[in-house]
Every structure is written in C-alpha cells, then in structure tokens.
Amino acid sequence: MNQLNLFIELTRLKKPIGYMLLFWPCAWGLTLAYDFSKDLNDYYFYLTLFFLGSVLMRSAGCIVNDILDRKFDRKVYRTKDRPIASGKISIAQAVIYSAFLCFLAFLVLINFNFFTVIIALASMPLAFTYPLMKRYTYWPQLFLGITFNYGLILSWTSINNEISLIPIFFYFGAIFWTLGYDTIYGFQDIKDDEIIGLKSTSIKFKKTPYLFLTICYVNFSLSLLAVGWFMNFDYFYFLLLILIFIQIFYFQIKKLNIKKPKNCLDIFKSNNILGLGIFVTLLMGKIL
C-alpha cells in the first residue's frame, strides 16, 4: 500500500488538472472533426481512448520530469517532498514505472489509424525533453504548449486521416492558452526559481505579467472566433463564446494576484472549467 500511495503521488493521479489540460485539446479536435450525423459510438470510443492516453502520458511525463528535476525539487519548498526528490522512490523504480506507463499508452495509440500513430510517435522526443527547457530558455511554457496541445492535431487526424488548416490554426491558438495558464502557475515558484537559476515566462515577464497574459489570451480568443467562422457555426456558438471570454479575461486576468501563490494556483486550476466550457461550446457549434 505504501508503494501504491507513492506511485499515485509520483504520477499526480490525485491532481487531475494535469491530465485534464492534456485531454481537453484532444476533445476539442475530435469534436471538430467528427460527423455527428453518424453513429456516436465511434465518437465515445475515441474520446475514451484520448482520455486514457492523456492520463497515461501525463503520468509518465510527471515521472520523467521528477527524475530530471530531482536536484532542483529538493531546493523548492513546494516540491521538496516529491517521492524521487525525497528519496522515497529510486530512479530505477521510476524508470520502470515510466516505461510501463508508456507501454500502456502505446497500446491505446495503436487503436488509431497509421498516420495518427506516426505523428504521435514523432512528438515523443519533445514531450520528454520539455523539463530540460527551463534550464536553457525563458520559454519552457512555450514548449509545454507545443506538447500539451498536440492532441488537438492527433484527434483531428484520427477521424480525417489528414491535416487541414483548421486544426493547425486552432493548435497555434491553444499554444497561447497554455502559455498563459502555465505562466500563471509559474508565479507560485518564482522566488525559488530565481534563486536556483531556473527560467520561465513568469520570470521573464514579472514586470508586465498582465500585458503578457492579455496578449496570450487575445490570440487564443481569436483562434476560437476563427474556428467558428471557418466551420460555419451558428450564431449560438458565438454567443456561448461570450461566456468563455468573460471567464478568460475576468477570472484569469482581472482576478489574478501574482503575489499570492494560492490565488495563482486557483486560477490555474480554473482552466479545467474553461476547457470544459470550450468543449461544450464546440459541441453545440457542431450539432446545432
């Protein structure tokens, strides 16, 4: 039981925000691509696969992150008690856990068409090298955005077996979404990160955080408007977007206090509700 609890702590399974933020772009892309005049069983099946894949890959990614960051985690108050940093789980154990999770994720992946499998495997190097970026660049959140929203492309190709401009445009917009929310998340550790020499957009834009976040969320919002336009959605979709924009610009930016870590964490977690809201909005756009 102790090992099981350590595994759950290691993979952050009790903190669903991580894998949900990975899942929502998958759900968005699948909803855009799917023909809802057909049998919905395939839609539910693919949605389940992407959810399982998100949980498995996020869990494996957490392990790799903790292996690479173990020396830094020991110096940060919020992360010093993580299983690898505290020595409760050995690196060898962690590698075995990560490999097993990746194997399970591969079993999920092979249910998709060949094209989707190939482009998914092509993204793996970026997914597992992301934790290193904070050592060399102030833009690790950008690399996270490229990785975390890749499911939007995969879910589109799982249905259409090809890539078009709509998911690519939406993908680039979603990168700005991640760039925004992970910058907010990074404000929790900004003091510790500066002391130990790690970099982030939170540090780079600490003097103009609200301007930077506004630019990020404006770009994301424009992509949502463009998707509705290109998909010829009904006016009801654009009315629902008003609620989305209120959540983005009022609850994500107006309510943000970067000097209060608890406030930053709460606003970061609220992106799960935002992801759900966008999913429902896209669903309404497709079926109405």
Backbone as CSV, one residue per row, in Angstrom:
resi,resn,N_x,N_y,N_z,CA_x,CA_y,CA_z,C_x,C_y,C_z
1,MET,0.823,-1.204,0.000,0.000,0.000,0.000,0.862,1.262,0.000
2,ASN,1.991,1.187,0.711,2.888,2.339,0.739,3.432,2.638,-0.647
3,GLN,3.822,1.582,-1.380,4.326,1.758,-2.740,3.244,2.291,-3.665
4,LEU,2.011,1.806,-3.465,0.897,2.289,-4.283,0.654,3.771,-4.035
5,ASN,0.678,4.170,-2.788,0.483,5.589,-2.455,1.600,6.457,-3.031
6,LEU,2.831,5.941,-2.995,3.957,6.673,-3.570,3.815,6.786,-5.085
7,PHE,3.325,5.716,-5.716,3.111,5.733,-7.171,2.056,6.776,-7.532
8,ILE,0.978,6.817,-6.774,-0.086,7.800,-7.021,0.435,9.219,-6.832
9,GLU,1.266,9.396,-5.804,1.861,10.716,-5.569,2.835,11.086,-6.680
10,LEU,3.610,10.101,-7.117,4.596,10.327,-8.168,3.939,10.733,-9.476
11,THR,2.817,10.098,-9.816,2.148,10.336,-11.098,1.074,11.415,-11.017
12,ARG,0.897,12.026,-9.818,-0.060,13.122,-9.616,-1.502,12.711,-9.947
13,LEU,-1.835,11.436,-9.749,-3.177,10.968,-10.097,-4.260,11.621,-9.239
14,LYS,-3.875,12.109,-8.067,-4.834,12.806,-7.218,-5.000,14.270,-7.619
15,LYS,-4.223,14.680,-8.604,-4.312,16.055,-9.103,-4.700,16.016,-10.585
16,PRO,-5.991,15.849,-10.862,-6.455,15.633,-12.245,-6.245,16.808,-13.189
17,ILE,-5.948,17.997,-12.660,-5.803,19.164,-13.528,-4.761,18.936,-14.613
18,GLY,-3.681,18.196,-14.293,-2.620,17.963,-15.265,-3.084,17.189,-16.474
19,TYR,-3.717,16.034,-16.232,-4.139,15.232,-17.390,-5.395,15.787,-18.054
20,MET,-6.196,16.568,-17.328,-7.360,17.178,-17.965,-6.938,18.277,-18.941
21,LEU,-5.910,19.039,-18.576,-5.410,20.066,-19.500,-4.772,19.442,-20.734
22,LEU,-4.332,18.207,-20.614,-3.823,17.475,-21.773,-4.972,16.900,-22.591
23,PHE,-6.049,16.542,-21.909,-7.191,15.902,-22.569,-8.064,16.873,-23.346
24,TRP,-8.289,18.078,-22.810,-9.256,18.978,-23.444,-8.932,19.299,-24.904
25,PRO,-7.692,19.609,-25.270,-7.427,19.827,-26.696,-7.757,18.603,-27.559
26,CYS,-7.559,17.403,-27.013,-7.938,16.185,-27.736,-9.444,16.172,-27.983
27,ALA,-10.201,16.483,-26.942,-11.661,16.501,-27.064,-12.121,17.577,-28.047
28,TRP,-11.438,18.731,-28.036,-11.797,19.802,-28.979,-11.598,19.352,-30.422
29,GLY,-10.418,18.799,-30.707,-10.116,18.386,-32.076,-11.033,17.293,-32.559
30,LEU,-11.327,16.341,-31.679,-12.226,15.242,-32.041,-13.624,15.755,-32.340
31,THR,-14.093,16.681,-31.542,-15.431,17.250,-31.736,-15.508,18.028,-33.045
32,LEU,-14.455,18.768,-33.370,-14.438,19.500,-34.637,-14.457,18.557,-35.835
33,ALA,-13.750,17.448,-35.722,-13.570,16.554,-36.871,-14.733,15.594,-37.074
34,TYR,-15.436,15.240,-36.003,-16.407,14.149,-36.089,-17.699,14.568,-36.790
35,ASP,-18.250,13.650,-37.557,-19.531,13.850,-38.238,-20.637,13.313,-37.328
36,PHE,-21.357,14.206,-36.676,-22.341,13.795,-35.680,-23.643,13.265,-36.288
37,SER,-23.714,13.225,-37.606,-24.869,12.584,-38.241,-24.704,11.071,-38.280
38,LYS,-23.490,10.605,-37.961,-23.194,9.166,-37.953,-23.367,8.599,-36.549
39,ASP,-23.142,7.293,-36.426,-23.221,6.603,-35.142,-22.253,7.239,-34.144
40,LEU,-22.733,7.532,-32.946,-21.910,8.207,-31.950,-20.988,7.260,-31.189
41,ASN,-21.124,5.956,-31.409,-20.287,5.008,-30.671,-18.796,5.232,-30.934
42,ASP,-18.461,5.540,-32.183,-17.059,5.798,-32.510,-16.552,7.054,-31.807
43,TYR,-17.407,8.052,-31.706,-17.019,9.288,-31.017,-16.699,9.015,-29.556
44,TYR,-17.581,8.288,-28.890,-17.357,7.958,-27.480,-16.122,7.074,-27.308
45,PHE,-15.928,6.158,-28.250,-14.776,5.262,-28.187,-13.474,6.043,-28.286
46,TYR,-13.390,6.938,-29.271,-12.177,7.737,-29.442,-11.977,8.701,-28.278
47,LEU,-13.084,9.260,-27.765,-12.985,10.175,-26.634,-12.402,9.443,-25.417
48,THR,-12.841,8.192,-25.224,-12.312,7.376,-24.121,-10.837,7.080,-24.318
49,LEU,-10.454,6.749,-25.549,-9.046,6.463,-25.828,-8.162,7.675,-25.547
50,PHE,-8.624,8.831,-25.976,-7.818,10.039,-25.746,-7.741,10.382,-24.259
51,PHE,-8.803,10.102,-23.519,-8.750,10.334,-22.081,-7.733,9.404,-21.420
52,LEU,-7.794,8.124,-21.767,-6.840,7.163,-21.207,-5.409,7.532,-21.590
53,GLY,-5.216,7.911,-22.853,-3.891,8.313,-23.309,-3.379,9.531,-22.569
54,SER,-4.270,10.471,-22.280,-3.874,11.680,-21.554,-3.431,11.352,-20.136
55,VAL,-4.176,10.482,-19.466,-3.828,10.097,-18.093,-2.486,9.368,-18.079
56,LEU,-2.313,8.428,-18.998,-1.085,7.626,-19.019,0.142,8.463,-19.370
57,MET,0.027,9.301,-20.405,1.183,10.086,-20.838,1.506,11.197,-19.844
58,ARG,0.482,11.786,-19.240,0.738,12.802,-18.213,1.454,12.161,-17.021
59,SER,1.026,10.961,-16.642,1.648,10.262,-15.513,3.104,9.932,-15.820
60,ALA,3.357,9.423,-17.029,4.735,9.118,-17.428,5.570,10.388,-17.496
61,GLY,4.976,11.458,-17.990,5.685,12.729,-18.087,6.060,13.292,-16.724
62,CYS,5.170,13.119,-15.736,5.477,13.572,-14.379,6.693,12.849,-13.820
63,ILE,6.779,11.541,-14.105,7.907,10.755,-13.605,9.211,11.234,-14.237
64,VAL,9.197,11.405,-15.556,10.401,11.884,-16.249,10.791,13.259,-15.744
65,ASN,9.795,14.122,-15.558,10.045,15.467,-15.036,10.723,15.401,-13.671
66,ASP,10.227,14.520,-12.803,10.771,14.430,-11.449,12.169,13.812,-11.421
67,ILE,12.439,12.926,-12.370,13.782,12.367,-12.465,14.776,13.458,-12.861
68,LEU,14.426,14.208,-13.877,15.327,15.242,-14.382,15.468,16.419,-13.421
69,ASP,14.399,16.697,-12.668,14.393,17.882,-11.800,14.652,17.564,-10.324
70,ARG,15.053,16.341,-10.032,15.151,15.923,-8.625,16.058,16.836,-7.795
71,LYS,17.162,17.303,-8.377,18.089,18.160,-7.623,17.489,19.547,-7.384
72,PHE,16.739,20.033,-8.372,16.085,21.335,-8.205,14.901,21.221,-7.246
73,ASP,14.139,20.123,-7.348,12.962,19.947,-6.494,13.326,19.980,-5.011
74,ARG,14.501,19.486,-4.673,14.932,19.468,-3.270,15.130,20.874,-2.709
75,LYS,15.295,21.848,-3.603,15.566,23.222,-3.172,14.318,24.112,-3.195
76,VAL,13.193,23.553,-3.655,11.947,24.318,-3.747,10.972,23.793,-2.700
77,TYR,10.436,24.679,-1.899,9.566,24.282,-0.789,8.377,23.450,-1.266
78,ARG,7.753,23.834,-2.371,6.549,23.153,-2.851,6.831,21.741,-3.360
79,THR,8.073,21.468,-3.778,8.364,20.190,-4.434,9.366,19.321,-3.679
80,LYS,9.872,19.795,-2.549,10.964,19.076,-1.869,10.564,17.703,-1.350
81,ASP,9.270,17.457,-1.154,8.817,16.174,-0.621,8.327,15.210,-1.699
82,ARG,8.527,15.545,-2.961,8.144,14.621,-4.026,8.924,13.307,-3.865
83,PRO,8.328,12.160,-4.246,8.927,10.844,-3.956,10.368,10.669,-4.413
84,ILE,10.713,11.171,-5.605,12.082,10.994,-6.091,13.024,11.974,-5.401
85,ALA,12.606,13.213,-5.281,13.445,14.230,-4.641,13.747,13.876,-3.188
86,SER,12.775,13.270,-2.512,12.952,12.914,-1.101,13.598,11.544,-0.916
87,GLY,13.817,10.821,-2.010,14.470,9.522,-1.923,13.545,8.366,-1.587
88,LYS,12.239,8.598,-1.568,11.293,7.529,-1.250,11.140,6.539,-2.407
89,ILE,11.391,7.004,-3.627,11.381,6.139,-4.813,12.711,6.319,-5.529
90,SER,13.356,5.214,-5.876,14.647,5.278,-6.559,14.456,5.633,-8.022
91,ILE,15.526,6.088,-8.637,15.473,6.426,-10.060,15.172,5.178,-10.886
92,ALA,15.740,4.038,-10.494,15.498,2.786,-11.218,14.018,2.418,-11.181
93,GLN,13.400,2.518,-10.011,11.966,2.251,-9.900,11.173,3.200,-10.782
94,ALA,11.540,4.470,-10.740,10.818,5.484,-11.503,10.898,5.213,-13.003
95,VAL,12.067,4.798,-13.468,12.235,4.488,-14.896,11.345,3.311,-15.296
96,ILE,11.255,2.305,-14.448,10.400,1.144,-14.728,8.936,1.565,-14.782
97,TYR,8.505,2.384,-13.825,7.133,2.873,-13.820,6.828,3.651,-15.103
98,SER,7.733,4.538,-15.486,7.520,5.362,-16.667,7.446,4.516,-17.932
99,ALA,8.342,3.533,-18.047,8.347,2.654,-19.219,7.044,1.863,-19.311
100,PHE,6.552,1.387,-18.175,5.304,0.627,-18.157,4.125,1.499,-18.592
101,LEU,4.081,2.729,-18.098,3.006,3.646,-18.480,3.058,3.971,-19.971
102,CYS,4.266,4.146,-20.499,4.424,4.415,-21.930,3.967,3.217,-22.758
103,PHE,4.241,2.017,-22.265,3.792,0.807,-22.960,2.263,0.751,-23.013
104,LEU,1.612,1.058,-21.887,0.147,1.087,-21.865,-0.395,2.156,-22.814
105,ALA,0.276,3.305,-22.841,-0.140,4.384,-23.746,0.001,3.946,-25.206
106,PHE,1.041,3.180,-25.495,1.232,2.682,-26.863,0.104,1.722,-27.242
107,LEU,-0.352,0.910,-26.293,-1.475,0.005,-26.560,-2.748,0.799,-26.888
108,VAL,-2.880,1.960,-26.274,-4.004,2.848,-26.604,-3.808,3.453,-27.991
109,LEU,-2.605,3.891,-28.270,-2.303,4.589,-29.518,-2.563,3.731,-30.749
110,ILE,-2.241,2.445,-30.691,-2.350,1.584,-31.884,-3.799,1.326,-32.293
111,ASN,-4.750,1.835,-31.544,-6.155,1.736,-31.956,-6.511,2.765,-33.026
112,PHE,-5.604,3.740,-33.251,-5.869,4.780,-34.239,-5.285,4.402,-35.598
113,ASN,-5.572,5.225,-36.603,-5.044,4.946,-37.940,-3.529,5.154,-37.977
114,PHE,-2.903,4.630,-39.015,-1.444,4.608,-39.114,-0.851,6.013,-39.097
115,PHE,-1.491,6.936,-39.808,-0.992,8.309,-39.881,-0.947,8.949,-38.487
116,THR,-2.003,8.740,-37.703,-2.064,9.290,-36.356,-0.986,8.678,-35.468
117,VAL,-0.761,7.384,-35.600,0.270,6.705,-34.811,1.646,7.301,-35.102
118,ILE,1.934,7.521,-36.389,3.255,8.030,-36.787,3.492,9.436,-36.257
119,ILE,2.520,10.331,-36.422,2.748,11.718,-35.976,2.727,11.810,-34.450
120,ALA,2.042,10.863,-33.791,2.085,10.833,-32.327,3.469,10.417,-31.842
121,LEU,4.037,9.403,-32.442,5.372,8.946,-32.056,6.428,10.019,-32.336
122,ALA,6.200,10.810,-33.383,7.153,11.873,-33.733,7.220,12.961,-32.669
123,SER,6.183,13.068,-31.845,6.153,14.116,-30.817,6.810,13.681,-29.515
124,MET,7.142,12.411,-29.388,7.658,11.894,-28.118,8.955,12.573,-27.644
125,PRO,9.925,12.809,-28.517,11.158,13.471,-28.040,10.897,14.815,-27.377
126,LEU,9.983,15.597,-27.955,9.671,16.900,-27.374,8.965,16.738,-26.038
127,ALA,8.078,15.750,-25.952,7.312,15.539,-24.724,8.209,15.235,-23.530
128,PHE,9.283,14.475,-23.776,10.126,14.040,-22.666,11.363,14.920,-22.448
129,THR,11.593,15.860,-23.348,12.709,16.795,-23.129,12.234,18.141,-22.625
130,TYR,10.924,18.343,-22.572,10.372,19.610,-22.089,10.941,20.027,-20.722
131,PRO,11.073,19.097,-19.730,11.578,19.530,-18.418,12.963,20.172,-18.459
132,LEU,13.735,19.873,-19.505,15.080,20.433,-19.600,15.079,21.888,-20.050
133,MET,13.988,22.313,-20.671,13.954,23.637,-21.293,14.132,24.772,-20.291
134,LYS,13.632,24.577,-19.072,13.711,25.645,-18.070,15.142,25.941,-17.654
135,ARG,16.080,25.076,-18.030,17.478,25.313,-17.729,18.131,26.265,-18.733
136,TYR,17.573,26.290,-19.971,18.260,26.987,-21.062,17.502,28.164,-21.662
137,THR,16.204,28.236,-21.433,15.422,29.289,-22.071,14.365,29.814,-21.116
138,TYR,13.975,31.067,-21.325,12.888,31.647,-20.553,11.511,31.235,-21.096
139,TRP,11.494,30.357,-22.098,10.237,29.981,-22.740,9.885,28.500,-22.576
140,PRO,10.076,27.899,-21.406,9.675,26.487,-21.265,8.166,26.307,-21.419
141,GLN,7.395,27.352,-21.051,5.942,27.272,-21.194,5.526,27.160,-22.658
142,LEU,6.315,27.744,-23.552,6.030,27.620,-24.977,6.205,26.167,-25.428
143,PHE,7.267,25.525,-24.968,7.479,24.122,-25.307,6.389,23.237,-24.707
144,LEU,5.927,23.593,-23.513,4.818,22.857,-22.916,3.559,23.006,-23.761
145,GLY,3.303,24.216,-24.249,2.137,24.449,-25.089,2.180,23.647,-26.373
146,ILE,3.351,23.575,-26.990,3.514,22.787,-28.219,3.217,21.317,-27.951
147,THR,3.650,20.827,-26.782,3.466,19.427,-26.420,2.044,19.135,-25.958
148,PHE,1.530,19.957,-25.044,0.247,19.673,-24.411,-0.939,19.780,-25.369
149,ASN,-0.817,20.557,-26.414,-1.941,20.741,-27.336,-1.822,19.898,-28.597
150,TYR,-0.807,19.065,-28.645,-0.582,18.217,-29.823,-1.746,17.260,-30.047
151,GLY,-2.451,16.926,-28.966,-3.604,16.043,-29.084,-4.698,16.613,-29.966
152,LEU,-4.729,17.939,-30.115,-5.722,18.562,-30.990,-5.504,18.123,-32.437
153,ILE,-4.241,18.028,-32.828,-3.907,17.555,-34.173,-4.203,16.061,-34.297
154,LEU,-3.805,15.294,-33.282,-3.979,13.838,-33.320,-5.455,13.448,-33.389
155,SER,-6.280,14.133,-32.619,-7.705,13.794,-32.618,-8.352,14.132,-33.960
156,TRP,-7.894,15.192,-34.600,-8.407,15.522,-35.933,-8.004,14.448,-36.943
157,THR,-6.741,14.060,-36.942,-6.272,13.060,-37.912,-6.842,11.678,-37.623
158,SER,-7.231,11.403,-36.383,-7.815,10.106,-36.069,-9.145,9.902,-36.785
159,ILE,-9.797,11.003,-37.140,-11.070,10.930,-37.864,-10.874,11.133,-39.357
160,ASN,-10.085,12.133,-39.731,-9.953,12.514,-41.137,-8.750,11.907,-41.851
161,ASN,-7.810,11.349,-41.085,-6.608,10.735,-41.658,-5.784,11.721,-42.486
162,GLU,-5.932,13.013,-42.197,-5.149,14.050,-42.848,-5.203,15.317,-42.002
163,ILE,-4.291,16.235,-42.258,-4.261,17.502,-41.529,-4.771,18.619,-42.435
164,SER,-5.557,19.532,-41.870,-6.023,20.691,-42.633,-5.689,21.962,-41.851
165,LEU,-6.005,23.098,-42.424,-5.646,24.376,-41.806,-6.434,24.656,-40.528
166,ILE,-7.648,24.137,-40.433,-8.477,24.433,-39.256,-7.835,23.929,-37.967
167,PRO,-7.476,22.645,-37.863,-6.843,22.201,-36.607,-5.476,22.827,-36.376
168,ILE,-4.741,23.122,-37.444,-3.433,23.761,-37.278,-3.601,25.160,-36.700
169,PHE,-4.563,25.900,-37.218,-4.824,27.257,-36.727,-5.265,27.206,-35.264
170,PHE,-6.139,26.285,-34.955,-6.629,26.130,-33.589,-5.494,25.684,-32.659
171,TYR,-4.637,24.830,-33.157,-3.490,24.339,-32.389,-2.572,25.485,-31.970
172,PHE,-2.261,26.364,-32.893,-1.409,27.506,-32.561,-2.090,28.437,-31.570
173,GLY,-3.409,28.586,-31.691,-4.135,29.395,-30.714,-4.094,28.773,-29.335
174,ALA,-4.255,27.448,-29.272,-4.250,26.740,-27.993,-2.886,26.808,-27.317
175,ILE,-1.828,26.905,-28.100,-0.491,27.063,-27.518,-0.440,28.324,-26.654
176,PHE,-1.088,29.396,-27.118,-1.133,30.629,-26.335,-1.931,30.441,-25.047
177,TRP,-2.955,29.589,-25.101,-3.724,29.266,-23.889,-2.799,28.652,-22.836
178,THR,-2.025,27.644,-23.239,-1.087,27.003,-22.317,-0.014,27.977,-21.862
179,LEU,0.462,28.792,-22.774,1.472,29.797,-22.430,0.947,30.711,-21.323
180,GLY,-0.347,31.019,-21.385,-0.949,31.865,-20.357,-1.108,31.156,-19.029
181,TYR,-1.784,29.995,-19.042,-2.073,29.366,-17.748,-0.830,28.816,-17.063
182,ASP,0.175,28.390,-17.828,1.368,27.871,-17.168,2.265,29.009,-16.665
183,THR,2.150,30.181,-17.270,2.833,31.356,-16.723,2.224,31.715,-15.367
184,ILE,0.901,31.663,-15.285,0.220,31.904,-14.016,0.678,30.886,-12.969
185,TYR,0.762,29.626,-13.369,1.211,28.570,-12.471,2.637,28.833,-11.981
186,GLY,3.465,29.338,-12.864,4.868,29.559,-12.539,5.104,30.654,-11.519
187,PHE,4.136,31.545,-11.340,4.301,32.607,-10.352,4.376,32.069,-8.923
188,GLN,3.912,30.832,-8.709,3.997,30.237,-7.375,5.447,30.058,-6.917
189,ASP,6.315,29.695,-7.875,7.689,29.314,-7.538,8.723,30.352,-7.975
190,ILE,8.278,31.537,-8.322,9.170,32.491,-8.973,10.381,32.844,-8.108
191,LYS,10.187,32.974,-6.810,11.306,33.331,-5.928,12.329,32.203,-5.855
192,ASP,11.841,30.973,-5.663,12.744,29.818,-5.599,13.451,29.597,-6.926
193,ASP,12.714,29.750,-8.029,13.306,29.536,-9.359,14.437,30.514,-9.636
194,GLU,14.249,31.756,-9.234,15.297,32.765,-9.444,16.544,32.440,-8.625
195,ILE,16.344,31.942,-7.415,17.478,31.619,-6.541,18.299,30.460,-7.107
196,ILE,17.624,29.413,-7.610,18.347,28.219,-8.086,18.700,28.296,-9.575
197,GLY,18.287,29.372,-10.256,18.727,29.589,-11.627,17.858,29.013,-12.717
198,LEU,16.601,28.638,-12.393,15.689,28.158,-13.427,15.000,29.343,-14.104
199,LYS,14.555,29.111,-15.346,13.968,30.179,-16.143,12.511,29.864,-16.476
200,SER,11.745,30.919,-16.750,10.338,30.752,-17.120,9.803,32.067,-17.661
201,THR,8.650,31.991,-18.311,7.991,33.224,-18.759,7.492,34.017,-17.559
202,SER,7.238,33.331,-16.441,6.825,34.034,-15.216,7.915,34.999,-14.767
203,ILE,9.171,34.571,-14.887,10.301,35.428,-14.520,10.547,36.485,-15.585
204,LYS,10.488,36.072,-16.832,10.785,36.997,-17.939,9.806,38.169,-17.972
205,PHE,8.538,37.897,-17.662,7.524,38.942,-17.754,6.977,39.331,-16.382
206,LYS,7.798,39.206,-15.353,7.328,39.506,-13.998,6.994,40.987,-13.808
207,LYS,7.559,41.863,-14.653,7.273,43.293,-14.548,6.040,43.696,-15.361
208,THR,5.682,42.896,-16.342,4.498,43.194,-17.166,3.640,41.943,-17.328
209,PRO,3.270,41.276,-16.249,2.559,39.994,-16.363,1.186,40.108,-17.011
210,TYR,0.458,41.181,-16.679,-0.913,41.293,-17.177,-0.943,41.618,-18.668
211,LEU,0.016,42.379,-19.127,0.114,42.658,-20.555,0.438,41.375,-21.322
212,PHE,1.404,40.613,-20.815,1.781,39.374,-21.478,0.620,38.392,-21.512
213,LEU,-0.075,38.229,-20.391,-1.202,37.295,-20.330,-2.338,37.749,-21.246
214,THR,-2.554,39.047,-21.312,-3.599,39.566,-22.203,-3.281,39.238,-23.656
215,ILE,-2.033,39.409,-24.053,-1.624,39.072,-25.425,-1.854,37.585,-25.701
216,CYS,-1.487,36.744,-24.736,-1.681,35.292,-24.897,-3.152,34.956,-25.085
217,TYR,-3.995,35.485,-24.209,-5.406,35.122,-24.246,-6.162,35.776,-25.392
218,VAL,-5.700,36.927,-25.859,-6.306,37.525,-27.049,-6.056,36.631,-28.259
219,ASN,-4.839,36.133,-28.391,-4.529,35.232,-29.504,-5.358,33.954,-29.438
220,PHE,-5.515,33.405,-28.243,-6.330,32.208,-28.079,-7.791,32.505,-28.431
221,SER,-8.285,33.640,-27.972,-9.674,34.019,-28.251,-9.918,34.214,-29.740
222,LEU,-8.959,34.806,-30.420,-9.089,34.997,-31.868,-9.152,33.652,-32.589
223,SER,-8.411,32.672,-32.083,-8.451,31.345,-32.717,-9.824,30.698,-32.534
224,LEU,-10.459,30.915,-31.388,-11.802,30.380,-31.162,-12.820,31.028,-32.106
225,LEU,-12.683,32.323,-32.301,-13.556,33.021,-33.246,-13.322,32.519,-34.671
226,ALA,-12.065,32.338,-35.037,-11.726,31.885,-36.389,-12.247,30.473,-36.649
227,VAL,-12.157,29.606,-35.641,-12.660,28.241,-35.793,-14.160,28.261,-36.088
228,GLY,-14.909,29.070,-35.346,-16.344,29.190,-35.592,-16.655,29.707,-36.982
229,TRP,-15.836,30.645,-37.439,-16.017,31.217,-38.777,-15.714,30.178,-39.856
230,PHE,-14.591,29.515,-39.756,-14.195,28.535,-40.775,-15.114,27.303,-40.793
231,MET,-15.669,26.954,-39.631,-16.553,25.797,-39.551,-18.011,26.161,-39.837
232,ASN,-18.270,27.445,-40.107,-19.625,27.921,-40.399,-20.607,27.597,-39.278
233,PHE,-20.188,27.815,-38.042,-21.048,27.545,-36.906,-22.165,28.569,-36.821
234,ASP,-23.255,28.153,-36.202,-24.418,29.009,-35.980,-24.069,30.134,-34.997
235,TYR,-24.896,31.178,-34.987,-24.651,32.332,-34.107,-24.622,31.929,-32.631
236,PHE,-25.299,30.815,-32.282,-25.343,30.376,-30.888,-23.936,30.067,-30.369
237,TYR,-23.064,29.555,-31.240,-21.678,29.285,-30.867,-20.984,30.579,-30.422
238,PHE,-21.188,31.645,-31.172,-20.528,32.917,-30.854,-21.121,33.557,-29.599
239,LEU,-22.404,33.306,-29.317,-22.994,33.781,-28.073,-22.365,33.063,-26.875
240,LEU,-22.159,31.750,-27.013,-21.523,30.988,-25.937,-20.084,31.440,-25.709
241,LEU,-19.443,31.880,-26.781,-18.066,32.355,-26.641,-17.968,33.575,-25.730
242,ILE,-19.043,34.334,-25.626,-19.027,35.497,-24.733,-18.760,35.040,-23.305
243,LEU,-19.400,33.932,-22.900,-19.177,33.384,-21.563,-17.734,32.918,-21.397
244,ILE,-17.192,32.333,-22.459,-15.803,31.876,-22.435,-14.859,33.063,-22.260
245,PHE,-15.127,34.124,-22.987,-14.258,35.309,-22.924,-14.335,35.986,-21.557
246,ILE,-15.519,35.961,-20.938,-15.647,36.511,-19.583,-14.780,35.717,-18.614
247,GLN,-14.830,34.395,-18.748,-14.014,33.541,-17.876,-12.524,33.811,-18.087
248,ILE,-12.144,33.980,-19.349,-10.735,34.195,-19.684,-10.236,35.541,-19.144
249,PHE,-10.926,36.608,-19.499,-10.377,37.937,-19.221,-10.737,38.478,-17.838
250,TYR,-11.810,37.963,-17.257,-12.152,38.430,-15.919,-11.548,37.526,-14.847
251,PHE,-11.848,36.228,-14.930,-11.404,35.311,-13.878,-9.948,34.878,-14.035
252,GLN,-9.396,34.957,-15.243,-7.997,34.562,-15.445,-7.032,35.738,-15.252
253,ILE,-7.449,36.929,-15.633,-6.543,38.081,-15.593,-6.951,39.095,-14.527
254,LYS,-8.211,39.530,-14.565,-8.666,40.554,-13.632,-8.522,40.108,-12.187
255,LYS,-8.810,38.844,-11.908,-8.772,38.321,-10.542,-7.390,37.843,-10.118
256,LEU,-6.429,37.890,-11.020,-5.091,37.367,-10.731,-4.296,38.307,-9.825
257,ASN,-3.679,37.717,-8.810,-2.735,38.441,-7.945,-1.459,37.606,-7.910
258,ILE,-0.462,38.023,-8.657,0.740,37.202,-8.815,1.562,37.102,-7.542
259,LYS,1.242,37.925,-6.546,1.995,37.884,-5.284,1.412,36.880,-4.296
260,LYS,0.278,36.263,-4.662,-0.362,35.281,-3.790,-0.357,33.913,-4.473
261,PRO,0.523,33.006,-4.050,0.617,31.672,-4.677,-0.709,30.918,-4.704
262,LYS,-1.496,31.016,-3.630,-2.791,30.313,-3.588,-3.717,30.827,-4.668
263,ASN,-3.730,32.127,-4.884,-4.548,32.724,-5.932,-4.098,32.240,-7.307
264,CYS,-2.792,32.177,-7.532,-2.252,31.703,-8.817,-2.650,30.255,-9.069
265,LEU,-2.574,29.425,-8.027,-2.931,28.018,-8.174,-4.420,27.857,-8.469
266,ASP,-5.260,28.612,-7.774,-6.706,28.517,-8.003,-7.074,28.921,-9.427
267,ILE,-6.464,30.006,-9.911,-6.758,30.462,-11.265,-6.231,29.472,-12.285
268,PHE,-5.052,28.913,-12.031,-4.520,27.867,-12.910,-5.498,26.697,-12.995
269,LYS,-6.005,26.234,-11.865,-6.924,25.093,-11.848,-8.246,25.402,-12.542
270,SER,-8.640,26.669,-12.557,-9.907,27.043,-13.188,-9.890,26.804,-14.694
271,ASN,-8.695,26.560,-15.253,-8.614,26.278,-16.682,-9.240,24.939,-17.044
272,ASN,-9.436,24.084,-16.050,-10.169,22.838,-16.300,-11.616,23.147,-16.664
273,ILE,-12.229,24.075,-15.921,-13.598,24.508,-16.221,-13.637,25.217,-17.568
274,LEU,-12.600,26.010,-17.848,-12.523,26.699,-19.136,-12.448,25.692,-20.275
275,GLY,-11.620,24.655,-20.105,-11.512,23.618,-21.134,-12.833,22.923,-21.378
276,LEU,-13.554,22.621,-20.291,-14.878,22.008,-20.409,-15.844,22.938,-21.125
277,GLY,-15.807,24.228,-20.768,-16.692,25.194,-21.404,-16.458,25.297,-22.900
278,ILE,-15.205,25.285,-23.311,-14.886,25.341,-24.738,-15.344,24.059,-25.436
279,PHE,-15.178,22.931,-24.771,-15.646,21.656,-25.318,-17.155,21.692,-25.574
280,VAL,-17.921,22.153,-24.588,-19.378,22.235,-24.746,-19.742,23.218,-25.852
281,THR,-19.021,24.332,-25.917,-19.284,25.340,-26.946,-19.045,24.777,-28.349
282,LEU,-17.939,24.060,-28.525,-17.651,23.435,-29.811,-18.689,22.371,-30.152
283,LEU,-19.100,21.612,-29.141,-20.115,20.575,-29.350,-21.421,21.196,-29.813
284,MET,-21.816,22.287,-29.186,-23.033,22.983,-29.597,-22.896,23.522,-31.017
285,GLY,-21.708,24.017,-31.337,-21.472,24.518,-32.690,-21.627,23.433,-33.748
286,LYS,-21.236,22.216,-33.399,-21.311,21.118,-34.367,-22.717,20.546,-34.532
287,ILE,-23.466,20.453,-33.432,-24.740,19.740,-33.503,-25.943,20.649,-33.746
288,LEU,-25.768,21.963,-33.580,-26.903,22.869,-33.788,-26.917,23.402,-35.218
